[in-house]
Amino acid sequence: MRRRLLPAGLIGVLALAITGPSTMGSAAASDRPAAISPVAAGESQTTRTLLTGTVSLYPRVLRLQHSGPANGRIIASVVTFTARGGEGAILESVDDGRSFHQVGAIPASEQAGTNGLCCASIIELPRQVGNLAAGTLLWAGSVGADAGPDRRMTQRVWRSSDLGRTWTYLSTCAESPNARGMWEPELSVDAYGRLVCHVADESEGPAGSQQLVRTVSTDGVTWSAKQVSVLSRAGAFRPGMPIVRRLPSGRYVMIYEICGVPGQYDCAVYSRTSPDGTDWGDPADAGKRIVSATGRYFSHTPTIAVVPRPGREPRLVLVGQLLQEADGRLAAGNGATLMINERGGQGPWREVAAPVAVPGAYNNYCPNYSSALLPSPDGRSILEIATDYAEDGVCKAYFATGRLTGDR
């Protein structure tokens, strides 16, 4: 399987971001599993809805839970490009994901003074961190990939205290010591109330390799030295794209891809857990590869959502860019499937249909790349935001809500 474009291939060059694919995968929309029925406002919804009319990459979404009267609103973000360079577009839904409108923007490349933006994430603080109140929104992105041959990429964090309307630069949670890349910052709050920044780091180790590292902050301003969560190996071994979620038990789960692996499992999806969100075990352990009961597995750009079930193990919902058969072939339902686990991530996962179908998903930075998932408050449905090439050739984000079926 050919490798997708590395993040540096998509950053800061609008012409590249809006160039459509020349070939698409062969999986058909009719191959979608039937375990999720698209719904909106209690009525049947058979088509995905455009999130924005402009280029949109790396969608992320959350529901406010620590913002007083605004609780329940949905906040989404995407990476886009304007005359000012790479930006984070911030959108809001006040009707439970039926519609979105833009409420803010973060001119990240312009504010950082360097070209190139990639791989952003957003969180709402569940508790106070330093002087940052609970409910503060934090947005992090990789900046500086197009800053020239002697670039020093930075993982920058911005803050908003007004529900995403205005943003100010807060700090840099990691910086490359050389011209190699750093990508995909993911923010979480550990069991001790500290902010943790997880990053895919190319700056150390053998050429072509990558490792997952983390830095820690008690105030969101000053950050610790890097610590390794998943170690690289000799050759182009590349764990990347970390996503971290806290489970109702207080434990944490991290999912990620490992690329640069010979054979069919290149960029397959793995997981590991932590008791506190900081200690992720032996960095030399690659983690556990996620496989469904049918032997299928995801590769590339995973994200995950947690559905609490009081008195029972939470339901975990996983999405990846490509769905592959046990023998490595693209599977029916590729680009249109989620996986669910109801044993806290233990044992095999089962497959269900995704709310947003991207049946032509292939190894490329746009179709079904790092899709976002958000369960409903009652856990019976899930909102998905996924990217795909539009008819005009531009990579855009689409959203839809699907009903989660099965035992609750």
Secondary structure, DSSP 8 states (H G I E B T S, - for coil): ------GGGTSS-HHHHT---S------GGG--SS--EEETTEE--S-EES-SS--EEEEEEE-SSSGGGTT-EEEEEEEEETTEEEEEEEEESSTTS--EEEEEE-HHHHHTSS-EEEEEEEE-SS-BTTB-TT-EEEEEEE-TTS-TT---EEEEEEESSTTSS-EEEEEEEE-SSSS-EEEEEEEE-TTS-EEEEEEE-SSSSTT--EEEEEEESSSSS----EEEE---TTT-EEEEEEEEE-TTS-EEEEEEEES-SSTTTTEEEEEEESSSS----TT---EE--BTTS-EEESS-EEEEE--TTS--EEEEE-SEEE-TTSSB-TTTTSEEEEESSTT-S-BEEEE-SS--TT--SSSSTTTT-EEEE-TTSSEEEEEEEEE-TTS-EEEEEEEEE--S--
